[in-house]
Amino acid sequence: MLYKELLQLIENLNINQADNLLFEKIETHDIKYLEIAIDFYDRLNQYF
């Protein structure tokens, strides 16, 4: 699952890889991907 993979990459400080993965997998017509992207960048803001 994309969400779990992104969380693991963030925890391992593979931020660039996580960002690239998000943009590779995102589907613009599905609101769930928007929610995942918002959570991803919110988590980055909390860590850094």
C-alpha distance matrix in Angstrom:
0.0 3.8 5.6 5.6 6.3 8.8 10.3 11.0 12.5 14.6 15.8 16.9 18.6 17.0 17.2 18.2 15.5 12.9 15.1 15.3 11.6 11.5 14.5 13.5 10.5 12.2 13.9 17.1 17.9 15.0 15.7 12.2 11.6 14.9 14.0 11.1 13.7 16.4 14.7 13.8 17.5 18.9 17.4 19.0 22.2 22.3 22.0 24.4
3.8 0.0 3.8 5.6 5.1 6.1 8.7 10.0 10.5 12.3 14.3 15.4 16.3 14.5 14.2 15.0 12.5 9.7 11.4 11.8 8.3 7.7 11.0 10.5 7.8 9.3 11.6 14.6 16.1 13.5 14.1 10.8 9.2 12.3 11.9 8.5 10.4 13.5 12.2 10.8 14.3 16.1 14.9 16.1 19.3 19.9 19.6 21.6
5.6 3.8 0.0 3.8 5.4 5.2 6.3 8.7 10.0 10.7 12.5 14.4 15.3 14.3 13.7 15.3 13.5 10.0 11.8 13.3 10.3 9.0 12.6 13.1 10.6 11.0 13.4 15.7 17.1 14.1 13.6 10.1 9.1 11.4 10.0 6.5 9.1 11.3 9.2 8.4 12.2 13.3 12.0 13.7 16.7 16.9 16.9 19.3
5.6 5.6 3.8 0.0 3.8 5.4 5.1 6.2 8.7 9.9 10.6 12.4 14.2 13.5 13.9 15.9 13.7 10.7 13.4 14.9 11.8 11.5 15.2 15.3 13.1 14.3 16.8 19.3 20.7 17.7 17.3 13.7 12.9 15.2 13.5 10.1 12.5 14.4 11.7 10.7 14.4 15.2 13.0 14.7 18.0 17.5 16.9 19.7
6.3 5.1 5.4 3.8 0.0 3.8 5.5 5.2 6.2 8.7 10.0 10.7 12.3 10.8 11.6 13.1 10.4 8.0 11.1 12.0 8.9 9.6 13.2 12.9 11.4 13.3 16.3 19.0 20.9 18.4 18.5 15.2 13.5 15.9 15.0 11.3 12.7 15.3 13.1 11.0 14.4 16.0 13.7 14.5 18.1 18.1 17.0 19.3
8.8 6.1 5.2 5.4 3.8 0.0 3.8 5.4 5.1 6.2 8.6 9.9 10.4 9.1 8.7 10.6 8.8 5.5 8.2 10.0 7.7 7.6 11.3 12.1 11.0 12.1 15.4 17.6 19.9 17.5 17.1 14.2 12.0 13.7 12.9 9.1 9.7 12.1 10.1 7.4 10.6 12.5 10.4 10.9 14.5 14.9 13.9 15.9
10.3 8.7 6.3 5.1 5.5 3.8 0.0 3.8 5.5 5.1 6.2 8.6 9.7 9.9 9.8 12.7 11.4 8.3 11.0 13.4 11.5 11.1 14.8 15.8 14.6 15.4 18.5 20.4 22.5 19.8 18.8 15.6 14.2 15.5 13.7 10.3 11.4 12.8 9.8 7.8 11.0 11.7 8.9 10.1 13.5 13.0 12.0 14.7
11.0 10.0 8.7 6.2 5.2 5.4 3.8 0.0 3.8 5.4 5.1 6.2 8.6 8.6 10.0 12.7 10.9 8.8 12.2 14.0 12.0 12.8 16.4 16.7 15.9 17.4 20.6 22.9 25.1 22.5 22.0 18.7 17.1 18.8 17.3 13.7 14.7 16.4 13.6 11.2 14.1 15.1 11.9 12.5 16.1 15.4 13.5 16.1
12.5 10.5 10.0 8.7 6.2 5.1 5.5 3.8 0.0 3.8 5.4 5.1 6.1 5.0 6.5 9.0 7.3 5.7 9.3 10.9 9.7 11.0 14.1 14.7 14.6 16.3 19.8 22.0 24.6 22.5 22.1 19.2 17.0 18.4 17.6 13.9 13.9 15.9 13.7 10.6 12.9 14.6 11.7 11.2 14.9 15.0 12.8 14.6
14.6 12.3 10.7 9.9 8.7 6.2 5.1 5.4 3.8 0.0 3.8 5.3 4.9 5.7 5.6 9.1 9.0 6.8 9.4 12.1 11.6 11.8 14.9 16.4 16.3 17.1 20.7 22.3 25.0 22.8 21.8 19.1 17.0 17.7 16.5 13.2 12.9 14.0 11.7 8.6 10.3 11.6 8.4 7.7 11.4 11.2 9.0 11.0
15.8 14.3 12.5 10.6 10.0 8.6 6.2 5.1 5.4 3.8 0.0 3.8 5.4 7.6 8.8 12.3 11.9 10.2 13.1 15.6 14.8 15.2 18.5 19.7 19.4 20.4 23.8 25.6 28.1 25.6 24.6 21.6 19.9 20.7 19.1 15.8 16.1 16.9 14.0 11.6 13.4 13.8 10.2 10.1 13.3 12.1 9.5 12.1
16.9 15.4 14.4 12.4 10.7 9.9 8.6 6.2 5.1 5.3 3.8 0.0 3.8 5.5 8.2 11.1 10.4 10.0 13.1 14.9 14.4 15.7 18.7 19.4 19.6 21.2 24.8 26.8 29.5 27.3 26.7 23.8 21.7 22.8 21.6 18.1 18.0 19.4 16.9 13.9 15.5 16.6 13.2 12.3 15.6 14.9 11.8 13.6
18.6 16.3 15.3 14.2 12.3 10.4 9.7 8.6 6.1 4.9 5.4 3.8 0.0 3.8 5.4 8.5 9.1 8.9 11.2 13.4 13.8 14.9 17.4 18.6 19.4 20.6 24.3 25.9 28.8 27.0 26.2 23.7 21.3 21.8 21.0 17.7 16.9 18.0 16.0 12.8 13.5 14.9 11.8 9.9 13.1 13.0 9.8 10.7
17.0 14.5 14.3 13.5 10.8 9.1 9.9 8.6 5.0 5.7 7.6 5.5 3.8 0.0 3.8 5.7 5.4 6.2 8.7 10.1 10.6 12.3 14.6 15.4 16.5 18.1 21.9 23.7 26.7 25.2 24.9 22.5 19.7 20.6 20.4 16.9 15.8 17.7 16.2 12.6 13.5 15.7 13.2 11.1 14.6 15.3 12.5 13.1
17.2 14.2 13.7 13.9 11.6 8.7 9.8 10.0 6.5 5.6 8.8 8.2 5.4 3.8 0.0 3.8 5.4 5.0 6.1 8.6 9.8 10.5 12.5 14.2 15.4 16.3 20.0 21.3 24.5 23.2 22.6 20.6 17.7 18.0 18.0 14.8 13.1 14.7 13.7 10.0 10.2 12.8 10.8 8.3 11.6 13.1 10.8 10.8
18.2 15.0 15.3 15.9 13.1 10.6 12.7 12.7 9.0 9.1 12.3 11.1 8.5 5.7 3.8 0.0 3.8 5.4 5.1 6.1 8.5 9.9 10.8 12.3 14.3 15.4 19.1 20.4 23.9 23.0 23.0 21.3 18.0 18.4 19.1 16.1 13.9 16.0 15.8 12.0 12.0 15.1 13.8 11.1 14.1 16.2 14.2 13.6
15.5 12.5 13.5 13.7 10.4 8.8 11.4 10.9 7.3 9.0 11.9 10.4 9.1 5.4 5.4 3.8 0.0 3.8 5.5 5.1 6.1 8.6 10.0 10.4 12.2 14.1 17.8 19.8 23.0 22.0 22.3 20.3 17.0 18.3 18.9 15.5 14.0 16.7 16.2 12.5 13.5 16.6 15.0 13.0 16.5 18.1 16.1 16.2
12.9 9.7 10.0 10.7 8.0 5.5 8.3 8.8 5.7 6.8 10.2 10.0 8.9 6.2 5.0 5.4 3.8 0.0 3.8 5.4 5.0 6.2 8.8 9.8 10.6 11.9 15.7 17.5 20.6 19.1 19.1 16.9 13.9 15.0 15.3 11.8 10.6 13.3 12.5 8.9 10.4 13.4 11.9 10.5 14.1 15.6 14.1 14.8
15.1 11.4 11.8 13.4 11.1 8.2 11.0 12.2 9.3 9.4 13.1 13.1 11.2 8.7 6.1 5.1 5.5 3.8 0.0 3.8 5.4 5.2 6.4 8.7 10.2 10.6 14.3 15.5 18.9 18.0 17.9 16.4 13.0 13.5 14.5 11.5 9.2 11.9 12.1 8.6 9.0 12.6 12.1 10.3 13.3 15.6 14.6 14.6
15.3 11.8 13.3 14.9 12.0 10.0 13.4 14.0 10.9 12.1 15.6 14.9 13.4 10.1 8.6 6.1 5.1 5.4 3.8 0.0 3.8 5.4 5.3 6.2 8.7 10.1 13.7 15.3 18.7 18.3 18.9 17.6 14.0 15.1 16.6 13.7 11.6 14.8 15.3 11.9 12.7 16.3 15.8 14.0 17.1 19.4 18.2 18.1
11.6 8.3 10.3 11.8 8.9 7.7 11.5 12.0 9.7 11.6 14.8 14.4 13.8 10.6 9.8 8.5 6.1 5.0 5.4 3.8 0.0 3.8 5.5 5.0 6.1 8.4 12.0 14.4 17.3 16.3 17.3 15.4 12.0 13.9 15.2 11.9 10.8 14.4 14.4 11.3 13.1 16.4 15.6 14.7 18.0 19.8 18.8 19.4
11.5 7.7 9.0 11.5 9.6 7.6 11.1 12.8 11.0 11.8 15.2 15.7 14.9 12.3 10.5 9.9 8.6 6.2 5.2 5.4 3.8 0.0 3.8 5.5 5.4 5.8 9.6 11.4 14.5 13.4 13.8 12.2 8.7 10.2 11.6 8.6 7.2 10.9 11.4 8.8 10.5 13.8 13.6 13.2 16.1 18.1 17.8 18.5
14.5 11.0 12.6 15.2 13.2 11.3 14.8 16.4 14.1 14.9 18.5 18.7 17.4 14.6 12.5 10.8 10.0 8.8 6.4 5.3 5.5 3.8 0.0 3.8 5.6 5.4 8.7 10.1 13.6 13.5 14.4 13.7 10.0 11.0 13.4 11.2 9.0 12.5 14.0 11.5 12.3 15.9 16.4 15.4 17.9 20.5 20.3 20.4
13.5 10.5 13.1 15.3 12.9 12.1 15.8 16.7 14.7 16.4 19.7 19.4 18.6 15.4 14.2 12.3 10.4 9.8 8.7 6.2 5.0 5.5 3.8 0.0 3.8 5.9 8.8 11.2 14.2 14.1 15.9 14.9 11.4 13.4 15.7 13.2 11.9 15.7 16.7 14.2 15.6 19.1 19.1 18.3 21.2 23.4 22.9 23.2
10.5 7.8 10.6 13.1 11.4 11.0 14.6 15.9 14.6 16.3 19.4 19.6 19.4 16.5 15.4 14.3 12.2 10.6 10.2 8.7 6.1 5.4 5.6 3.8 0.0 3.8 6.5 9.6 12.0 11.3 13.2 11.8 8.6 11.4 13.4 10.9 10.7 14.4 15.1 13.3 15.4 18.4 18.4 18.4 21.3 23.1 22.9 23.9
12.2 9.3 11.0 14.3 13.3 12.1 15.4 17.4 16.3 17.1 20.4 21.2 20.6 18.1 16.3 15.4 14.1 11.9 10.6 10.1 8.4 5.8 5.4 5.9 3.8 0.0 3.8 6.2 9.0 8.4 10.0 9.3 5.8 8.1 10.7 9.1 8.4 11.9 13.4 12.2 13.9 16.7 17.5 17.7 20.0 22.1 22.5 23.3
13.9 11.6 13.4 16.8 16.3 15.4 18.5 20.6 19.8 20.7 23.8 24.8 24.3 21.9 20.0 19.1 17.8 15.7 14.3 13.7 12.0 9.6 8.7 8.8 6.5 3.8 0.0 3.8 5.6 5.7 8.4 8.8 6.4 8.5 11.4 10.9 10.7 13.8 15.6 15.1 16.7 19.2 20.3 20.8 22.9 25.0 25.7 26.6
17.1 14.6 15.7 19.3 19.0 17.6 20.4 22.9 22.0 22.3 25.6 26.8 25.9 23.7 21.3 20.4 19.8 17.5 15.5 15.3 14.4 11.4 10.1 11.2 9.6 6.2 3.8 0.0 3.8 5.6 7.5 9.3 7.2 7.6 11.2 11.7 10.8 13.2 15.7 15.7 16.5 18.9 20.7 21.1 22.7 25.0 26.2 26.7
17.9 16.1 17.1 20.7 20.9 19.9 22.5 25.1 24.6 25.0 28.1 29.5 28.8 26.7 24.5 23.9 23.0 20.6 18.9 18.7 17.3 14.5 13.6 14.2 12.0 9.0 5.6 3.8 0.0 3.8 6.5 9.0 8.5 9.1 12.1 13.2 13.3 15.2 17.5 18.1 19.3 21.2 23.0 23.9 25.3 27.4 28.8 29.6
15.0 13.5 14.1 17.7 18.4 17.5 19.8 22.5 22.5 22.8 25.6 27.3 27.0 25.2 23.2 23.0 22.0 19.1 18.0 18.3 16.3 13.4 13.5 14.1 11.3 8.4 5.7 5.6 3.8 0.0 3.8 5.5 5.8 7.3 9.4 10.5 11.5 13.3 15.0 16.0 17.7 19.2 20.8 22.1 23.7 25.3 26.8 28.0
15.7 14.1 13.6 17.3 18.5 17.1 18.8 22.0 22.1 21.8 24.6 26.7 26.2 24.9 22.6 23.0 22.3 19.1 17.9 18.9 17.3 13.8 14.4 15.9 13.2 10.0 8.4 7.5 6.5 3.8 0.0 3.8 5.4 5.1 6.5 8.8 9.9 10.8 12.6 14.3 15.7 16.6 18.5 20.2 21.4 22.8 24.7 26.0
12.2 10.8 10.1 13.7 15.2 14.2 15.6 18.7 19.2 19.1 21.6 23.8 23.7 22.5 20.6 21.3 20.3 16.9 16.4 17.6 15.4 12.2 13.7 14.9 11.8 9.3 8.8 9.3 9.0 5.5 3.8 0.0 3.8 5.4 5.0 6.2 8.7 9.9 10.6 12.2 14.5 15.3 16.5 18.5 20.1 21.1 22.7 24.4
11.6 9.2 9.1 12.9 13.5 12.0 14.2 17.1 17.0 17.0 19.9 21.7 21.3 19.7 17.7 18.0 17.0 13.9 13.0 14.0 12.0 8.7 10.0 11.4 8.6 5.8 6.4 7.2 8.5 5.8 5.4 3.8 0.0 3.8 5.3 4.9 6.1 8.5 9.8 10.3 12.3 14.0 15.2 16.5 18.4 19.9 21.1 22.4
14.9 12.3 11.4 15.2 15.9 13.7 15.5 18.8 18.4 17.7 20.7 22.8 21.8 20.6 18.0 18.4 18.3 15.0 13.5 15.1 13.9 10.2 11.0 13.4 11.4 8.1 8.5 7.6 9.1 7.3 5.1 5.4 3.8 0.0 3.8 5.4 5.1 6.1 8.6 9.7 10.7 12.1 14.2 15.4 16.6 18.4 20.1 21.2
14.0 11.9 10.0 13.5 15.0 12.9 13.7 17.3 17.6 16.5 19.1 21.6 21.0 20.4 18.0 19.1 18.9 15.3 14.5 16.6 15.2 11.6 13.4 15.7 13.4 10.7 11.4 11.2 12.1 9.4 6.5 5.0 5.3 3.8 0.0 3.8 5.5 5.2 6.2 8.5 10.2 10.5 12.2 14.3 15.4 16.5 18.5 20.1
11.1 8.5 6.5 10.1 11.3 9.1 10.3 13.7 13.9 13.2 15.8 18.1 17.7 16.9 14.8 16.1 15.5 11.8 11.5 13.7 11.9 8.6 11.2 13.2 10.9 9.1 10.9 11.7 13.2 10.5 8.8 6.2 4.9 5.4 3.8 0.0 3.8 5.5 5.2 6.0 8.7 9.8 10.5 12.4 14.3 15.3 16.6 18.3
13.7 10.4 9.1 12.5 12.7 9.7 11.4 14.7 13.9 12.9 16.1 18.0 16.9 15.8 13.1 13.9 14.0 10.6 9.2 11.6 10.8 7.2 9.0 11.9 10.7 8.4 10.7 10.8 13.3 11.5 9.9 8.7 6.1 5.1 5.5 3.8 0.0 3.8 5.4 5.0 6.3 8.5 9.9 10.7 12.4 14.3 15.5 16.5
16.4 13.5 11.3 14.4 15.3 12.1 12.8 16.4 15.9 14.0 16.9 19.4 18.0 17.7 14.7 16.0 16.7 13.3 11.9 14.8 14.4 10.9 12.5 15.7 14.4 11.9 13.8 13.2 15.2 13.3 10.8 9.9 8.5 6.1 5.2 5.5 3.8 0.0 3.8 5.4 5.4 6.0 8.6 10.0 10.6 12.4 14.4 15.5
14.7 12.2 9.2 11.7 13.1 10.1 9.8 13.6 13.7 11.7 14.0 16.9 16.0 16.2 13.7 15.8 16.2 12.5 12.1 15.3 14.4 11.4 14.0 16.7 15.1 13.4 15.6 15.7 17.5 15.0 12.6 10.6 9.8 8.6 6.2 5.2 5.4 3.8 0.0 3.8 5.6 5.0 6.1 8.6 9.8 10.5 12.4 14.2
13.8 10.8 8.4 10.7 11.0 7.4 7.8 11.2 10.6 8.6 11.6 13.9 12.8 12.6 10.0 12.0 12.5 8.9 8.6 11.9 11.3 8.8 11.5 14.2 13.3 12.2 15.1 15.7 18.1 16.0 14.3 12.2 10.3 9.7 8.5 6.0 5.0 5.4 3.8 0.0 3.8 5.5 5.3 6.4 8.8 10.1 10.8 12.4
17.5 14.3 12.2 14.4 14.4 10.6 11.0 14.1 12.9 10.3 13.4 15.5 13.5 13.5 10.2 12.0 13.5 10.4 9.0 12.7 13.1 10.5 12.3 15.6 15.4 13.9 16.7 16.5 19.3 17.7 15.7 14.5 12.3 10.7 10.2 8.7 6.3 5.4 5.6 3.8 0.0 3.8 5.4 5.0 6.2 8.7 9.9 10.4
18.9 16.1 13.3 15.2 16.0 12.5 11.7 15.1 14.6 11.6 13.8 16.6 14.9 15.7 12.8 15.1 16.6 13.4 12.6 16.3 16.4 13.8 15.9 19.1 18.4 16.7 19.2 18.9 21.2 19.2 16.6 15.3 14.0 12.1 10.5 9.8 8.5 6.0 5.0 5.5 3.8 0.0 3.8 5.4 5.1 6.4 8.9 10.1
17.4 14.9 12.0 13.0 13.7 10.4 8.9 11.9 11.7 8.4 10.2 13.2 11.8 13.2 10.8 13.8 15.0 11.9 12.1 15.8 15.6 13.6 16.4 19.1 18.4 17.5 20.3 20.7 23.0 20.8 18.5 16.5 15.2 14.2 12.2 10.5 9.9 8.6 6.1 5.3 5.4 3.8 0.0 3.8 5.4 5.0 6.3 8.6
19.0 16.1 13.7 14.7 14.5 10.9 10.1 12.5 11.2 7.7 10.1 12.3 9.9 11.1 8.3 11.1 13.0 10.5 10.3 14.0 14.7 13.2 15.4 18.3 18.4 17.7 20.8 21.1 23.9 22.1 20.2 18.5 16.5 15.4 14.3 12.4 10.7 10.0 8.6 6.4 5.0 5.4 3.8 0.0 3.8 5.4 5.2 6.0
22.2 19.3 16.7 18.0 18.1 14.5 13.5 16.1 14.9 11.4 13.3 15.6 13.1 14.6 11.6 14.1 16.5 14.1 13.3 17.1 18.0 16.1 17.9 21.2 21.3 20.0 22.9 22.7 25.3 23.7 21.4 20.1 18.4 16.6 15.4 14.3 12.4 10.6 9.8 8.8 6.2 5.1 5.4 3.8 0.0 3.8 5.5 5.3
22.3 19.9 16.9 17.5 18.1 14.9 13.0 15.4 15.0 11.2 12.1 14.9 13.0 15.3 13.1 16.2 18.1 15.6 15.6 19.4 19.8 18.1 20.5 23.4 23.1 22.1 25.0 25.0 27.4 25.3 22.8 21.1 19.9 18.4 16.5 15.3 14.3 12.4 10.5 10.1 8.7 6.4 5.0 5.4 3.8 0.0 3.8 5.7
22.0 19.6 16.9 16.9 17.0 13.9 12.0 13.5 12.8 9.0 9.5 11.8 9.8 12.5 10.8 14.2 16.1 14.1 14.6 18.2 18.8 17.8 20.3 22.9 22.9 22.5 25.7 26.2 28.8 26.8 24.7 22.7 21.1 20.1 18.5 16.6 15.5 14.4 12.4 10.8 9.9 8.9 6.3 5.2 5.5 3.8 0.0 3.8
24.4 21.6 19.3 19.7 19.3 15.9 14.7 16.1 14.6 11.0 12.1 13.6 10.7 13.1 10.8 13.6 16.2 14.8 14.6 18.1 19.4 18.5 20.4 23.2 23.9 23.3 26.6 26.7 29.6 28.0 26.0 24.4 22.4 21.2 20.1 18.3 16.5 15.5 14.2 12.4 10.4 10.1 8.6 6.0 5.3 5.7 3.8 0.0
